Amino acid sequence: MKTILAVETSCDETAVAVVNSNKQVLAHEILSQTEHKKHGGVIPEIASRVHMEHLGNLIRNAMEKSNLKFCDLDATAATSGPGLIGGLIVGTMMTKAIAHVTQKPFIAVNHLEAHALVIRLLYEVKFPFLVLLISGGHCQFLIAQNIGKYIKLGETLDDSLGEAFDKVARMLGLSYPGGPLIEKLAKRGNGTRFKFPRAMKKRPGCNFSFSGIKTVVKNLVRELKMSEQDVCDICASFQECISEILLDRVKNAVIMAESLNIKINNFVITGGVAANNFLRRKLKEHINLNIFFPPSNLCTDNAVMVGWAGIEMLQKNYMNSLNFAPRPRWELGSC
C-alpha cells in the first residue's frame, strides 16, 4: 500500500490531503478563501499570501488526523500547474521541502489531470473515457487514454464556463462565486423567457464560446427594471442555454472519438461547474453513456484529487525532480 501527502494551492482553495492506494482518504483539510468576495473575483497576490499563512497548519492538522508521521509517507504530491503562479510556487515549494527532508519522491501533479482522474478513486472507470472538464479556469473535452496520456478534442475559445457563471452573476448584482447563486435563483425562474445565443451549436467539433451570453445579459440589465423575478428568469434562461450547448457539444465529442477509432462508453464530467445539479440532470436525461460525476466537494478544487493523481502516477513510477518548476500554463498533452 502506498500513501501520499498532497497539496492543492492553484487558485483560492488551500487544501491538504493524505490518500492511500487502497482508495482511503485518511485526512482532508481545506480552507476556502473568503477574502476575494468583496473584489468580485480572485486576486492572485491575496491568494498567495493566504496560502503562505495557512498551508503549514493545514499540513500539520492533516498529518495528525491521519495518525501518520512524515517518515510513513511514500511520496508527496502538489498541484504544480496550471494555475496562479504565486499559489503554485507556495504549494510546490512546501511539498518539495517535505520530500527533501524525508527523502521521499516528489510528484508534480497537473491540476487538470487531477480533476480527470479523481473519478477513479470513487468508481471503477477504465481507460479510455471521455472527460468534460468545466470549471472557473478551464472548459475542455478530453479523451483520457491512460495516466499522462490525453487527447484534447475541444475547448473554449474565450471564457471558461465557470467564468461565464461568475460574470453573469456579477452583472446581476450577485456575489462571488456566482455559480451556486445562479443555480439557486434559477429554481424560481422561467427558463424560456429569454433567448440566449447558443454559440457554436450545430457546428462541427466541440469547441465552446460563452462570451456572447454576457452581451445579452448586459443589454437585459439596461432594458429591464431588474425585479427579483427578472433576475430569477435570467438565471433560469442562462442555465437552459448552457445545458443545450453542452448537450450539442457532447454529441460531437463522441463522434470525434469514434473518428479516432476510440469507443467511448464512460463519460466523466468534473470541475466546479459539474456540481450544478440542473446541468447534471439535463446531461443524464439526454446522453446515452455511462455518466459519472464526482461528489460536489470533489468537483471544486481539493487536495484529495491531487493525492489520488499522485497515487496513480506513483504506481507507474512517474516521479519528478526537485528542480521541477511550477507552470502557470500546462497542457495535459505534455504531462
N, C-alpha and C positions, 0 to 999 in steps of 0.2 A: 504493500500500500504506500502511495506517495502523498505527501502533504505539502501544501503551498500557502505562503503568506502573500496576499495580493493587495495592491493599492490602486485606487482609481482617483485621479485628480485632473481629468482632461478639461473640465468646464467648471460648473458651480456646485458639484457634489464632491465632498471629501469623504472617501469611503475606504474601508479596510475589511478584508475577509480572510478567514482560514478555511480552506477547502481541501478535501482529500479525494483520492481516486476511487473510493467507494461511494462517491456521489453524496457525501455528507458535508453539510455546511456547519463547521464547528463554531464559527463566530462570524458575525457581520455587523460592523459598526458603520453608520452613515450619518453625515452632517449635511443637511440641505441648507445652503447659504441663503439667508433671507435678506441680506444686505442689498441685493440688487433690485428688489421690488420697487423702491422709490425712484429708481432710474429707468424702469420700464424695460430692462434687459441686462444682460451680464456685462459687467465692467471688468475686463481682464486683470487689471492691476489689483483691484479689490479682491478678486477671486484668488489670485496668487498669494496675497497676504493672509487670507483666511486659511488656505491650505497649510501654509507655514505655521500658523498659530495653533492649529488643531490636530495636524496629522500625527504628531508624536504621541499625544494622549490616546487617539483612536487606535493606534498600533498597540499601545500598552494594554488598553481595555480588551482588544480582540485576543491577544495572546493569553491574558488572564482567563477570559471566558472559555477559551479552547483547552485550558489546562495543559498547555504545552510550553516548553522552553524553546528559545530560538535554535538551539542545537538539535531539536527534534524535527525541525523542518527539513524537507528535501530540496527546496528551492524557494526563491522569491520571484514575484512577478509584478510588473507595473504597466499600466497603460502608458505607452511611450509615443503615442501618436495615433491618428491625427487629433488635434485639439488646440487649445490655447497654450502657447509655448511656455508661459510662466508657470502655469499649473503642471504641465508635463515635466518641466525641469524639477519642480519640488518633489513630485511623487517618484520620478525615476531616480533621482539622486539619493533620496532617503532609502529606497529599496535596494539600490546598488550598494549603499553603505552597509546595510544589514548583511547582504550577500558576501561582501568583502570580509567583514568581521567574523562571520560564521563559516566562511569558506564553503558556501553553498552556491549552486548555479543561479545565475540571474537570467530571467526571461523577459524580453521586451514584447509586450502584447499590443497588437493593433486593435484599437478601440472598436472598429467595425467588425473585425473577426470575432471579438468577444461577444458582441451583440448577436452575431450569426450562430455561434456555437453554444450559447447558453441553453438552448432548447435541448441539447443532447445530455445535459445534466438532469433534465426532467423526464425526457421520453427517449425511447429507442428510435431515433431518427437517423437512418442510414444515408450515407452519401450515394449518389448525388441528390441534392434537394434544392428547390427554388427558394430564394430569400428576398423578401421585400423589407428593406430597412428604411423606416420612416421616423425621423427624429428631428430635434431642433437644429441640427447641423448637417444632416445628411438625408438624402432621398434617392434610393437607387435599387435596381433589381440585380441580383447576383445568382449565379449557379454555384453552389458550394460543392466542389468535386472531391475535396479532401482537405486536411489540415494544411493551410498555407496555399491552397490551390483554388482559385476562384475565377469565374468569367463574369465580367460586368456586361449586362445586357442593355442597360439604360439608366439614366439618371436625370435629375432636374437640370433644366437649362438656366434656372435663375434661383428662386427661393427654395429652400427645403420646405417640407410640409409643415414641420413644427414652427418654422419661421413664419410661414403664412398664417398659421393659427395665432401666433403672438402679435403679428402686425394688424390683423383684422381686429383682434381684441383691443389693441391699443386705440385704434380708430373709433371703437365703440365705447371707449372710456372705461374699459375693464383693466384690471391689474395684471401683472406678470406673475407666473406664466399664464398665458391665455387659454391654452387647450382645455383644461378642466372646467373653466368658467363657461366657455362656449358650449361644451357638451351639456352642462347643467341647464343653461338658459334655453338651449335648443329643444329641450323636452317640453317646453311651454310654447313653442313656436310653430308656425306653419311653414313647412319646408318647400312648399310650392309657390309661395307668394312672390319671391324674387328669383329672377333668372340670371344666374352667374355664368360666365363663359366656361364651357367645357374644353379648355385648351388642349390641343393635341388629340382629342377624341376622334376616333375613326381614321387616324393617320397610322401609317406603318411604324413599327418599332415600339419601344416602351419608354421613351423619354417623357419627362414631365415639364410643365410650365405652370406656375401659380401666380406670377406677377400680375396678370391681368385682373385677377379677382380683387386685388387691392384697389384698383381704379374704380371698379363698380361700387365697392363699399364706400370709398371716399365720396363719390357722387351722391350716394344714398344719404350719407350723413349730412351733406349740404342741402339736399332737397327736402328731407323729412324733419319733423319736429323732434324725432327720436324719442318717442314714448317707450315705455318699458316693453310693450308688445312689439314695437318696431324692432327693438334690439333682439328680442327673442326670435322673431321671424327671420331676421338677417342671419342669426346663428344657425337656425334650422336649415335655411336655404343654402348656406355655406357648406354645412355638413353633407347635405344631399348632393350638392355639386361635387364635392371631394369624393364621395362614395362612387359616383358614376365614372369619374376619371380613373379611379383606382381599378374598378372592375374592367374597364376597357383596356387598361394597360396590362393587367394580369393576363388576360386572354392572349394578348400579343406576346407577352413574355413566354408563355407556354409554347406558342407557335415557333418562336425564335429558338427555344431549347430543342424542340423536335427537329428543326432545320440543322442543328448541330449533332443530330443523332443521339441526343440525350433524352431519355424517357423520364418525365417528371411525374412522380406520384405524391410526393410530400412537399408542402408549401409552408414555409416559416415566415411569419410576419412579426417583426421585432422593432425595437426602438421606442422612444417615449410616446409617439402618437399611436402606437399599437395598443396602448392602454385604453383608447377611446372605445367604449362599448357599442356605440352606434355603428362605427365602422367595422368592428368585429362581427356584429350581427349581419350587416349587409354582405360582407365578404363570405361568411359561412353560408348564407342563403343562396348565393349565386355562383359560387366557384366549386366545380366538381373535382376537388382534390382533397387529400388528407391535410387539413389545415391545422397548424399548431401556433399557439400564442404563448409566450411566457406569461406568468402571472404579472400583474401590474407593477409590483415592486421590483421585478427583474426586467421590465421594459425600459424604465428610465435608467440613467447611469448608476451603476452599482459595482461593488468590488467582487461580488460572487461570480459574475460573468467573466471578470478578469482572471479570477482564480481557476475557474474551470477551463478557460482557454489555455492557461498556463499548464494545467494538468495534461490536457490533450497534447500540447507541444512537448512537455517533458517526456511523455510516453514514447514520443518519436525521436527523442534526443535532440530536439530543436532548442538550443540554448544560445545565449548571446554573450559577447564580450562586455566587460565593464566599461569599455570605451564606446559602447553604443550611444549615439546622440539622439535625444528626443526629436521627433519630426512633426512639425505643425501640419504638414501635408504628407499623407502616407497612403497611397493607393493599395487596395487589397491585392492586386495582381503582383505587387512587388514584395509581398511578405516572404 
